[in-house]
Amino acid sequence: MKAAVIGSGISGASAAYLIKKKLKCDVFVIEKQSIGGKAYSVERDGYLIETGPNGFLENKKEILSLVYESGFESELIKANSDSKRRFIYSNGRLWELKDNPLSLLFSGFFSLGGLYAFFREPFVRPFFEDETVEEFVLRRFSKEMLDKLIGPMVCGVFAGDPSYMSMESNFPRIKEIERRYGSLIKGLMSLMAEKKAKASSAKGSFSADLLSFKKGILSFVRHLLDGVDVVFDKIGEISKGDRFHLKGLKDSYSADIVVFAIPAYAIADVLSGYDPDVSRAVSSIEYAPMAVLSFGFDRKWLGSVVDSFGYLFDLNEIEDIIGVLFDSTIFQHRAKEDKLLVRCMVGGALRKDSPFKSNLFQIGIKELQRSASIFRPPEFFYKVVHPKAIPQYSLNHKDVLNTIKDFENRNRGLFITGNAFWGISLNDCVKASYNLIERIGG
Ligand SMILES: Cc1cc2nc3c(=O)[nH]c(=O)nc-3n(C[C@H](O)[C@H](O)[C@H](O)COP(=O)(O)OP(=O)(O)OC[C@H]3O[C@@H](n4cnc5c(N)ncnc54)[C@H](O)[C@@H]3O)c2cc1C
C-alpha cells in the first residue's frame, strides 16, 4: 500500500510518521512550500525565532506521546518559572493574572457591576444549544468580562472574533461543564478542588508547564519526517482510476491512500472538480490573518514586566497588536542571556487589516512603548505575515465535520485532517493524526 500525505505541517508530518510506523505503509509527503507549515523556526543573529507556534502544554498527552514514541524527548525543554506571570493590558496599565483568580476580582480590575455579574453566574440558567462565545459570555457574565478577560484570551489563542466563534466547537469542555454543573463557576471550583487533591496526593504540580524543543518546533516536524520521502510540489487536482492520481504543478503522483493535511481553502481547491459539495463545505471555513513581529533587545534596564510570559489586551485597548510574548523569558535557547526576544502578534479576526500595514516595525515599537514601557531601540527585527493564519470554527462547524465524515465513508482511501477541523493547537493536530490512523486502519 502506498500512501501520499499532502502537506508537511505538524498535521502532515505526524500523520506520515504514524502511517509509516503503525500501518507499515510506504508513505511520501507532498509539500508546496517548506517543511513545517505554520510550525517554522528561524535562527538569526543569535535569536531563535518561532514564526508560528512556540510551545504546548505538558498535560496535552498526544503530542507528548509522539515525542517519546519517536525518541525526541532529549530535545524537550520546559518553560522557565518566570513565564507563569501573565498580564492583561487594560485601562492604560498591565494587570497581573495571578494563580489565584480571586485576587484579580478584588484588585480593581473589574467594576462593581462586573463583580456583581460574576457572583450572579451560579444562578444563571444553563443553555444547552450551541451559541457564539460572545453570546455565552454575555448570557452568563457581562460585557466587561468579555472585553477584559475572555475576549483577550480568545483573541490571543485563536486570533478569533468572539462574536463569530462557536462555543461548542472551540470550547466543548466549557459547554460540558455548564451542562453538568449548571454553572461555570461551580463546575470549575469543584474540578479545581478535585485536581488539587490529586496533585497534592501525588506531590505533583497543580498547573501544567509549557514545553518546547531546544532547537524550536520545526526541529520536531523535521524529526518526524526523517526517513520519509518529501517532494516539493503544489497539488492542484485529484482523480480516481485504479488508484488515486494527484496532479501537481511539476509532476503527477499516484497512491492507494491520500491524506489531505493542508488548509481548508487548499482542500477546497483540490476537491473542486472531484467533489464540489465537500469543496464548498470546507471552503466555508474562514481564516484570520496574523503578522508575527520579532524584536531583539539588550536586556539591561528593561523593567520587570519582561520577566514574564507576556500579555494580552482588553478588547477596547487593541490597536493592531493582540498579544505580546517575551519568548526568551519563556524558554532558554531563544536568545543569549543578555538579550531579550519579544514577539508581537498582529491582527487576528478583530483587526483583519493590521497584518498588511506597511509600517509594522513602527507599530510594534509604539506598542512596546505604550504597554511595556520599552523605549530602547531594538537591535534586531524579523517579520512574517500569515495572510491565512488560523482557521475559525463558526456555528456551522459541526455540519462541516459531518460532511467530511460522509466524504471519507463514500471515498475509501481518501482522508482529511489538519488544524481546520478538530482543534488548532499542536496537540489537537497530533491527536487528529492518531485518530486518522484508526480510520485508515479500521
Ligand atoms: C502565529 C501562530 C502562533 C501559534 N502558536 C501556537 C502555539 O504556541 N501553540 C500551539 O499549540 N499552536 C499554535 N498555533 C497553531 C498551530 O501552529 C497550527 O494550528 C498548526 O501548526 C497547523 O498545522 P497544520 O499541519 O494543520 O497546518 P499548516 O501548518 O498550515 O500546514 C499545511 C501545509 O500544507 C502545505 N500546502 C498547502 N497547500 C498545498 C498544496 N496544494 N499542495 C501541497 N502542499 C500544500 C502548506 O505549505 C503547509 O506546509 C499558532 C499558529 C500561528 C499561525
The ligand as an SDF file (V2000), in Angstrom:
LIG
                    3D

 53 58  0  0  0  0  0  0  0  0999 V2000
    1.3640   32.7510   14.6940 C   0  0  0  0  0  0  0  0  0  0  0  0
    0.8470   31.4450   15.2310 C   0  0  0  0  0  0  0  0  0  0  0  0
    1.1450   31.0660   16.5310 C   0  0  0  0  0  0  0  0  0  0  0  0
    0.6810   29.8530   17.0380 C   0  0  0  0  0  0  0  0  0  0  0  0
    1.0200   29.4830   18.3070 N   0  0  0  0  0  0  0  0  0  0  0  0
    0.6920   28.2510   18.7640 C   0  0  0  0  0  0  0  0  0  0  0  0
    1.2250   27.7490   19.9820 C   0  0  0  0  0  0  0  0  0  0  0  0
    2.0160   28.4070   20.6600 O   0  0  0  0  0  0  0  0  0  0  0  0
    0.8590   26.5040   20.3830 N   0  0  0  0  0  0  0  0  0  0  0  0
    0.0280   25.7230   19.6360 C   0  0  0  0  0  0  0  0  0  0  0  0
   -0.2790   24.5950   20.0670 O   0  0  0  0  0  0  0  0  0  0  0  0
   -0.4760   26.1480   18.4380 N   0  0  0  0  0  0  0  0  0  0  0  0
   -0.1610   27.3930   17.9940 C   0  0  0  0  0  0  0  0  0  0  0  0
   -0.6070   27.8120   16.7600 N   0  0  0  0  0  0  0  0  0  0  0  0
   -1.4650   26.9210   15.9570 C   0  0  0  0  0  0  0  0  0  0  0  0
   -0.6510   25.8230   15.2470 C   0  0  0  0  0  0  0  0  0  0  0  0
    0.6340   26.2720   14.9870 O   0  0  0  0  0  0  0  0  0  0  0  0
   -1.2840   25.4260   13.9220 C   0  0  0  0  0  0  0  0  0  0  0  0
   -2.6430   25.1580   14.0820 O   0  0  0  0  0  0  0  0  0  0  0  0
   -0.5910   24.1920   13.3280 C   0  0  0  0  0  0  0  0  0  0  0  0
    0.8040   24.3810   13.2580 O   0  0  0  0  0  0  0  0  0  0  0  0
   -1.1890   23.8890   11.9580 C   0  0  0  0  0  0  0  0  0  0  0  0
   -0.5910   22.7320   11.4270 O   0  0  0  0  0  0  0  0  0  0  0  0
   -1.1620   22.0030   10.1080 P   0  0  0  0  0  0  0  0  0  0  0  0
   -0.1680   20.9850    9.7370 O   0  0  0  0  0  0  0  0  0  0  0  0
   -2.5620   21.5500   10.3560 O   0  0  0  0  0  0  0  0  0  0  0  0
   -1.2700   23.1450    9.0050 O   0  0  0  0  0  0  0  0  0  0  0  0
   -0.1010   24.0030    8.3230 P   0  0  0  0  0  0  0  0  0  0  0  0
    0.9860   24.2450    9.2960 O   0  0  0  0  0  0  0  0  0  0  0  0
   -0.7930   25.1730    7.7270 O   0  0  0  0  0  0  0  0  0  0  0  0
    0.4820   23.0440    7.1960 O   0  0  0  0  0  0  0  0  0  0  0  0
   -0.1330   22.8630    5.9520 C   0  0  0  0  0  0  0  0  0  0  0  0
    0.9540   22.6230    4.9000 C   0  0  0  0  0  0  0  0  0  0  0  0
    0.3220   22.3150    3.6580 O   0  0  0  0  0  0  0  0  0  0  0  0
    1.0640   22.9370    2.6220 C   0  0  0  0  0  0  0  0  0  0  0  0
    0.1670   23.0650    1.4470 N   0  0  0  0  0  0  0  0  0  0  0  0
   -0.9030   23.8850    1.3070 C   0  0  0  0  0  0  0  0  0  0  0  0
   -1.5000   23.6890    0.1100 N   0  0  0  0  0  0  0  0  0  0  0  0
   -0.8030   22.7090   -0.5200 C   0  0  0  0  0  0  0  0  0  0  0  0
   -0.9340   22.0490   -1.7710 C   0  0  0  0  0  0  0  0  0  0  0  0
   -1.9210   22.3710   -2.6370 N   0  0  0  0  0  0  0  0  0  0  0  0
   -0.0410   21.0800   -2.1020 N   0  0  0  0  0  0  0  0  0  0  0  0
    0.9700   20.7400   -1.2520 C   0  0  0  0  0  0  0  0  0  0  0  0
    1.1340   21.3390   -0.0240 N   0  0  0  0  0  0  0  0  0  0  0  0
    0.2700   22.3060    0.3290 C   0  0  0  0  0  0  0  0  0  0  0  0
    1.4920   24.2620    3.2280 C   0  0  0  0  0  0  0  0  0  0  0  0
    2.5920   24.8260    2.5220 O   0  0  0  0  0  0  0  0  0  0  0  0
    1.8320   23.8450    4.6550 C   0  0  0  0  0  0  0  0  0  0  0  0
    3.1900   23.4830    4.7820 O   0  0  0  0  0  0  0  0  0  0  0  0
   -0.1440   29.0220   16.2310 C   0  0  0  0  0  0  0  0  0  0  0  0
   -0.4450   29.4050   14.9020 C   0  0  0  0  0  0  0  0  0  0  0  0
    0.0550   30.5970   14.4080 C   0  0  0  0  0  0  0  0  0  0  0  0
   -0.2580   30.9840   12.9850 C   0  0  0  0  0  0  0  0  0  0  0  0
  1  2  1  0
  2  3  1  0
  2 52  2  0
  3  4  2  0
  4  5  1  0
  4 50  1  0
  5  6  2  0
  6  7  1  0
  6 13  1  0
  7  8  2  0
  7  9  1  0
  9 10  1  0
 10 11  2  0
 10 12  1  0
 12 13  2  0
 13 14  1  0
 14 15  1  0
 14 50  1  0
 15 16  1  0
 16 17  1  0
 16 18  1  0
 18 19  1  0
 18 20  1  0
 20 21  1  0
 20 22  1  0
 22 23  1  0
 23 24  1  0
 24 25  2  0
 24 26  1  0
 24 27  1  0
 27 28  1  0
 28 29  2  0
 28 30  1  0
 28 31  1  0
 31 32  1  0
 32 33  1  0
 33 34  1  0
 33 48  1  0
 34 35  1  0
 35 36  1  0
 35 46  1  0
 36 37  1  0
 36 45  1  0
 37 38  2  0
 38 39  1  0
 39 40  1  0
 39 45  2  0
 40 41  1  0
 40 42  2  0
 42 43  1  0
 43 44  2  0
 44 45  1  0
 46 47  1  0
 46 48  1  0
 48 49  1  0
 50 51  2  0
 51 52  1  0
 52 53  1  0
M  END
$$$$
